[in-house]
Amino acid sequence: MNKQFVYILTIVALLYSCGKTANQQEQQTAVAESSTPQYISLHIEYDGQKPSKTINKIPWTTNMNIDSAMNRARHIAPFITFITKKSLGLGTFYTSMDSVSEIKGEQKYWLLCVNDSMSNVGTNDRILHPNDVIQWKLSKFEEVSCIKLNQDGNE
């Protein structure tokens, strides 16, 4: 009887330690996944005035909006330049990208798509998620088409 008790106690202890190890491994995996860097991409189309440009691996942060992503992109790729103007209540308007300005006479403006949808909110209000693709297109409103791009700027 004493041997049976020791045997059962040993099995219970082993099962408990195995369960605890598996739980610890799950916790370590969860921590590793949450600390894995996540990114967004930026793609700019200049209406044929210069070749399109894509910037990959812009580090994503919680509550990142378009404006903060653009500023971060400028630090990662200093060759990116843009001019903005603020409008009371409407937020930030991007009027020029890399010395290519909007063309008011032709009604061509810098229009914003995120993933495959035209943004229906201002740049300050559009919150981004990991793997989002920001697309800026110099175009007329009625001619803009938002297409699904991958992180490399390809369809």
Secondary structure, DSSP 8 states (H G I E B T S, - for coil): -HHHHHHHHHHHHHHHHHHHHHHHHHHHHHHHHHTS--EEEEEEE-TTSS--EEEEEEE--TT-BHHHHHHHHHHH-TT--EEEEEETTTEEEEEEETTEE-BGGGTBEEEEEETTEE--S-TTT-B--TT-EEEEEEE-GGG-------TTS--
